[in-house]
Amino acid sequence: MIFEHTDAVCCIHKLCLTLIGCCSVLFFFQATKNITAESGKNVTLTCRAPNNNIVVEWSRADLQPEYVLLYRDKQFIRDHQHLSFKNRVDLQDRQMKDGDVSLILKNVTTADSGTYKCRVFMRGANRRKRAHLKTDPITTITSFMKLNTKRNTSINVTFKKNLCKSNF
């Protein structure tokens, strides 16, 4: 079943499969937002998720396997962070109040062009009792942002958010 609303910034795709008494639901939300920032200034790439976040990962496809930012266990993991982002990125709210896991990119340059991905791993709020399940299920939320740069003064950010949630 697919629901689309082309005038709004949100498209909802819902798929429900029933297999042997088990229902899997996938929600997909997509939004696009343009942001302009001056070269040398800071830009915030917005990403939100429910409050039960356990890992936040910001990456850019052309930097793999390195990432832009990885935040786990209430600390930044810098082992595989791409050199160009060291000391230039931060979370807007490290406590992630209200699910805010937005990335602040400092001193933006034209080299920051690319498609950014925000992935949030969180504990599922759905607590079903099963003998083999000892913890809450983990849900992943993924957001994509395309950062386009102009040579001189401004940077255009295209924000594309994909929210995927799967409950088993």
SEGURO-175465 format. One record per residue: x, y, z of N, C-alpha, C in turn. Coordinates in steps of 0.05 Angstrom, whole numbers, plus 5000, padded with zeros to 4 digits. Example, Ala and Ser with C-alpha at 12.3 -4.5 7.8 and 13.67 -1.06 7.14 Angstrom:
BEGIN
526448865156524649105156526449345156;525749555142527349795143525850015157;
END
This chain:
BEGIN
501749775000500050005000501850255000;501450434982503150674980501450914981;502251104998500951365001502851574992;502051754974503851964965502452234966;503852434975502852704976504952884963;504652954938506753084923507053374931;505053514941505253794947506753834974;506653654992507953675017510753565015;512353605036515053505036515353225046;513053085049513152825061511652625043;512952405037511652185023511751945042;509551805044509451575062508951325046;510651135050510350875037510150675059;508050525058507550325078507350045066;508849865076508749595065508449405089;506449235087505949045109505848765097;507648595106507648325097507048145120;505247955116504647765137505747485128;507647395144508847135138508746965163;507346745162507146555185506546695211;504446855210503546995234505347225243;507247305227509047525235508647755216;508247995227507748225210510248405211;511148485188513448665185512448925173;512949145185511949405175514349585169;514349695145516449875137515150145131;516150355145515250625139517450775126;516850925105518851075090517851365087;519251555099518451835096520651975080;519952155063521952295047521252595047;523152755052522753045052525253175039;524853405026526953545014526953835024;529353935031529554205042532154325032;532054575023534454715014535454905035;538054895039539455065059541755205044;542155465050544355605038546155705060;548755665057550755745077553055875062;554256075075556656205063559056045068;560956045049563455905052564856025076;565955845093567355935117565555945142;562855925137560955925159560255645167;558455625187557455365196554755305183;554255045179551654965168550654725185;548054715190546854495205545254315186;545954065187544453865171542553725191;540053755187537953675206537353375204;537153255227536352975228534952935255;532652805255531152755280530352465281;530252365306529452085311528152085338;526751865345525651845372527951865392;527251905417529251965438530951725447;530351485439531751255449534151185431;535751375424538051335406540351205420;541651015408544050895420546550945403;546250985377548551045360547551245338;549251455333548751645311551151635293;550651595268552851585248552251765225;554051955220553852125196556052045177;555352005152557351915132556852045106;558752015088558452115060559451885042;557951815022558551585005561351574994;562351804986565051814973567351784993;566751775019568751765040569051485051;567351295042567351025054570150895052;571050765073569650675096569650875119;570851105115570951305136568351445139;567851585161565351715165565852005173;563752165173563752445181563752465212;561952315224561652325254560452065263;561451955285560251715297560151775327;557751755338557251805366555951565379;557351445398556351195410557051195440;555351095456555851085485556551355496;555051565487555351835496558151955492;559551855471562151975464562651945434;564352125423565152115395567251895391;566851745370568851535363570351655339;572951705343574451845322576351655306;576251395312578151215300578151215269;575751225257575651215227574251465216;574451685231573351935221575152045199;573952135177575452255155576952505165;579452525157581152745166579953025161;578553055139577453325133575253415152;574153235168572053305187572953315216;575453245221576453255248576353545259;575153575282574853835295573054035280;571553935260569754105245566854025247;566253805261563453715263562753675292;560153705298559053655325556153605322;554953485342552053455344550953705354;548653785344547354035353546654005383;545853765391545153705419546253435426;548453425441549653175448547852995466;546053125480544152965496541852865480;541652955455539552865436536752895447;536353115461533653175471531753205448;529353105452527253115431528152985405;530152805407530952655383532652805363;533753035371535353205353538153085351;538752975327541452875322542653025298;541953275295542953445273545953485275;547253505252550153535250550753825245;552653935259553754205254556354165239;556454265215558954255199560154535200;562554565211563754825215565654895192;565955155187567755255167567455105140;565055125129564354985105566055075081;566954875065568554935041567254785017;568154844993567154714970567754414970;569854334984570554044987568453895002;566554035015564453895031562153805014;562253844988560153754970559853454972;557353364969556853074970554153014982;553552754983551052664995551652555023;550452675043550852605070548652415080;549352225096547452035107547552045137;545252065149544952045178543551785184;544951615200543751365208543551365239;541251295249540851285277539851005285;541250885303540550625313539350665340;537050555345535650605371534350355381;533850365407532350145420529450175412;528149955404525349965397523650005421;521550155418519650205440517749965442;517649805422515849575421516949345437;515949285460517049075477515248825476;515748655458514348405456515848185471;514548015484515847805499516347565481;518847495478519647265463521847125478;521946875478523946725494526746795485;527246825459529946865449530747155448;528947345453529547625452530047735480;532547815486533247905512533348205514;533448345492533448645492531248735472;530748995474528849115455529949095427;528249075407529349065380530549335373;532449335355533849585346532649665320;531949925318530850045294532850235282;532950255256534850435243533350645228;534150895231533051115216535351225199;534851265173536851365155535851615142;537451825141536852075127539052135108;538252255085540252335065540152635060;542452765057542653045051544553075028;543953225008545753284986546753564989;549353594992550653854996551953934970;550854144957551954244932553354504939;555754544928557254784934557654954909;557655214914558255404893561055504898;562455584878565255644880565955864900;564456084900565356314916564156334944;561556404946560656484972558556304985;556956164969554756024982554755724976;553555584994553255294992550355224994;549355074975546554984976546454704986;544754655006544454395017541654295010;541554064998539053934993538653715014;536553725029536053545051533953345042;534653095042532852885034532752685057;530552655070530352495094528752235088;529952015094528651755092528451635120;526051585128525651475155524651185151;526350995158525550715156525250595183;523050475188522650345214521550075209;522749885221521849605218521349485245;518949385249518249245274517548955268;518648775283518048485278516548375302;
END
